[in-house]
Amino acid sequence: MRPFTYTRAATPAEAIGSAARIIAGGTNLLDLMKHQVETPDRLCDVNHVGLDRVERDGDGLRIGALVRNSDLAADDAVRTDWPLLSRAILAGASGQIRNRATTGGNLMQRTRCYYFYDIDAPCNKREPGSGCAAIGGRTRLHAILGASDQCIATYPGDMAVALSALDATVEVEGPEGRREIAATAFHRLPGTTPERDTELRPGEMILSVRLPAPLGGRQIYRKVRDRRSYAFALVSVAAAVGMKDGRMETVRLAFGSVAAKPWRAIEAEAMLAGQAPSADLFDRAADVVLAGAQGYGDNDFKIPLLRRTMRAVLAEATQETM
Amino acid sequence: MPDPIELTLRHQMNSRDERNLLDHTVQGIVGSPLDRPEGPLKVRGTATYADEDHPPGTVYGWLVRSTVGKGWVVGLNTSELRAMPGVLAVIRDDRLIRNPAQGQAGKAPYQGPAEVFYKGQPIAVVVAETMEQARDAALAARAQYDDRTDKGVFTPERASYETPPKKQATQGDLDKEMDAAAFRVDLEYTTPTMSHSAMEPHAAVAWWEDGQLKVRGSYQMLKHNVEELADALGISPKKVRILSPYVGGGFGSKLGISHEAVGAAIAAQKVGRPVAIALHRRQVYETTMRRSESRQRVRLACDRDGQLTAVGHEAWVSNLPGERFSEPVTQATPFTYRGENRLIGHHVGRLNITAAGSMRAPGEAIGVPVTEAALDELAEAAGLCPVELRLRNIPDKDPTTGKPYSGNRLADCLRRGAESFGWADRPQPGTRRDGEWLIGMGMTSAIRVNMLENSAARVTLAADGTALVETDMTDIGTGSYAILTQIAAEVLGLPMDRVTTMLGDSDLPASSGSGGSFGAASAGSSVMLAAQAVRDRLAERMGCDPGELTLKDGTAIAGNRQRQIVDLLAGDSLQGTGEIEPGTTSQDHRQACWGAQFAEVAVSSVTGEVQVRRLSAVFATGRILNPKTARSQCIGGMIFGIGQALHEEVMTDPRDGGFVNRDLAEYHIPANLDVPHIDVEFLDDRDPYANPMQAKGIGELACCGTAGAIVNAIANATGKRFHHFPVTLDKVLAKLD
């Protein structure tokens, strides 16, 4: 680890606009620093700025950026009205990590691409212009959607997939004021600038995540992985489906670990909404999601895996209750 | 205190043990499920592992890794690194080792950091005041290479294989029988490179005192490690002392001296201060030992009665150039089942991938699951129950050598295991469902050779009636402290709390060390002999034959006479040295450990995910010294097997051989949720040819087969066969409708 200066902010204002790298739970950043994937000169610790409450926000909810993952997953309102979020969080990491990790920090989690973590390997995300070692290398964790020839990394988290499906927004503040970014637009596809994971601008800090009014319906988060806990998703599916008179009324569908961002399937949702559920329809919706999907060898299986998991999740979500 | 009275008892296993001492002692400690005496220290975090006790003034070393897969180091930015904060030295010493020593090598491994044989190979050591400074400087190291990565061989497909003549065997005519037999299978399997992944990373702190080297390290076999380290440094073994009081898991990865000890010793010499080197988890993966990948061809044939007539098992494994070890994949195949026509093949390829060495049950761990999976396919072809097929093929003597078994309880294990697991309820393949989950059952025999090694120990019965056990044996989490204390207490008729055991100091009598599941049998026998020497002297003082003496709770009893042991000692202390040596019983008898394992799995018909729902095993492996630690060993071994079946695989980059998943987040071993309820049962067993305790190896046996039971259960669940380990969901998915 390289030497750095450490300051502890007492209020959000002390962190906003600072050139320092913000640290909260540190569950990802500390590893990145130990490996020198990131080498910030200055750290600003925001663990003591407040922003650690879950509050009613009209019909919705405002989740402070410093709310710990464990607390958020266990929150009564979240469990009752946004169960998808609770389920997604509990599918991630380990109990110890969730106790430490924060809402804002989790959004800022970086990719788990093996080569991103290896400072001896070329990586456009870590060192723009150096190349992408993953292409032509080992790609079990890598993207099948929205990748570019610069970068095929995935966003590995679970919570953000649920937030995308739930149409959450991320409230941020920078030197130029506050703004809200849709959760679906918060993370970026690599294009030619894979070094930028998110739309957060320099000096901006995440203040909260806002959830709109509850969607109701059946909410399922299914995470498919190489072991039953403490493994990043190979594919995850977040679905919220409300039924009316045997037809799907509201449909929300997002996928994790298939792209550099949570992959919200707006087109497939539109195709499903208003229709009666059927295996054939789910299959056609999967065709829509997977149009343009590309495997890189090791991860080719993610394409059929996404299809199968999506069909099963939709079937479960639309099943008549006993 | 007066000098102790020294007594010696040596025993070589040249004949069947008739005395069976441990069945005639009455303290009731051996065979009891006692807690580990050091358990509270470990639970409280006060057991000091290698890197947790530094002499004053200790500084820190960090290994610099090669970033190319093959080539030569022709330069390093040494002066730049030397100028970094806290840096004391940058060491490129010809004595640095390429890879750790193989188990029981007793000499230095290949040395010299200039030639690069694999990516990640240590090429220098940076020493600094703090660990962080050392690491920072090591990460700033920039070597110039004569890069020959394009000449490297990084995948088995590109390797050329040697066929060592001594490792081939044929009997009868396999090809002919394969053509003629009623039922046959001819199958090819692969198993991946695996890594031990012990919880404690390799670590050592070294310091010099008056020309003597002391090392606190994490090692399994101190008498060999002293010789290996001395040889690496070019000094006499008499000048080296190694301390390994606690070892946080080894599984074979700490059998031989490794980079951290050699690097720390050289660095300590150079900077004149104690130097600690703890490997980073990544370095543990990429520079210590791995288990070789394997390709295995299995040919089996049987007649209409299910009698095996042909057994062919050929294996292709790999190692670095020059390494003599090669995974003995076929080790159990010559002696487990009938078959007049038999072929054993062994082929070694040379890869530019970190060295292959022993990992828990080298050979059987990956060979047995494969042959047992092939047997399952043969049973299906022959229309026989897999248990029945095995029962019909248990020979009455070693079918290859004609030697008698020291004992063969395989049939008992199979029958008992089938009954307690509920094997009769096994579904027809692909017919049982629980929602989206396909349910299946599978089984395997468990087989592992049994070994005995030279081992010595000292037991001192002090005048106050307390005893001290001393040996350089290690406890790598297996329970050595517990069982050695129990054995001494049992033989001397003392409660556990009056016996103390000191381990893990190379100045103590030289033991077998921990490895090959021979530690309990070897070190345990030496402790038993040492205590027996003391006991014999107590008998003499009682005026009776040793066979007439009963010792219990500090009291000696002979006929109708009873005396306190303390009174018999009369101010003396008795010091027994016990030495066990293997003898002819390991040559004239086929000694093995036996078991049967049963698994129930659920396979998702949607995602291909596999969950193990139940695991159950019955083992017959001689006297069980401590059922609690033995059971823990078996559970651990079976979890190892779950990992092997479903999770574990080192992924290497085909372009340079680099390990890409070199941490515990990405190298998957089973997490708690992956581990179901596990039943372990031991048959009451004795092996009089094994050693005077009539005990055998345990820890490795438990993982020899588990993965086979699991893949057989997957086949029963899905109706599909999987030949490539681990059976990850993508492989299942490819065969699902």
Interface residues (C-beta under 8 A of the other chain):
Chain A: M1 R2 P3 K34 Q36 R112 Y114 Y115 D118 I119 D120 A133 G136 G137 R138 R140 V224 R225 D226 R227 R228 S229 Y230 A231 F232 L234 F301 P304 L305 R308 T309 R311 A312
Chain B: R65 T67 P85 E132 R135 D136 L139 E436 V606 T607 G608 E609 Q611 L646 H647 M651 T652 D653 P654 R655 G658 V660 N661 A665 E666 H668 P670 A671 N672 L673 D674 T728 L729 D730 L733 A734
